């Protein structure tokens, strides 16, 4: 497992967030990210909408790259 992904997964573990409060987004490598419901945002708009890795309602947002998504 890639070290960066492992670090981010540990953040979830430490945060003790319920699994239904975690959103996983995939960085497409072209300046966009794709969300868990198929939505697509420019990375800049995503960062503005999810400051400090938080989703609306206090959930945790994890951004992985396309290669991580294959693991």
Rosetta blueprint (number, residue, H / E / L):
1 X L
2 X L
3 X H
4 X H
5 X H
6 X H
7 X H
8 X H
9 X H
10 X H
11 X H
12 X H
13 X H
14 X H
15 X H
16 X L
17 X L
18 X L
19 X H
20 X H
21 X H
22 X E
23 X E
24 X E
25 X E
26 X E
27 X E
28 X L
29 X L
30 X L
31 X L
32 X E
33 X E
34 X E
35 X L
36 X L
37 X L
38 X L
39 X L
40 X E
41 X E
42 X E
43 X H
44 X H
45 X H
46 X H
47 X H
48 X H
49 X H
50 X L
51 X H
52 X H
53 X H
54 X E
55 X L
56 X L
57 X L
58 X L
59 X L
60 X E
61 X E
62 X E
63 X E
64 X E
65 X E
66 X H
67 X H
68 X H
69 X H
70 X L
71 X L
